[in-house]
Amino acid sequence: MNEKRRVPGRYCEFETYQICIGGEIETRWVVSFEGLTVTTGQGNTYLSGVVKDQAALFGLLRKLRDLGLTLISVLRIETNAQFPPNH
């Protein structure tokens, strides 16, 4: 998804991402990722959804690091892609 939303004085692009984390995250941490869809499969956890900008994406990645989670991949997703990917 590559939407443009009007912000006073400029446009912002919203992108859809899928972040793969090694293993399954604890239920108590799921609320930390409000606004993202959390799914599990293939022994991993997938966070997917719209991220408003690069600063928000890096903030999300910092949160994963601070929780001590293993980052497997970060993918920008086309709107017709599946979560999690079929391999």
Summary of the structure (lengths in Angstrom):
residues: 87
radius of gyration: 13.5
end to end distance: 21.9
largest distance: 44.4
contacts: 206
relative contact order: 0.29
helix: 23%
strand: 44%
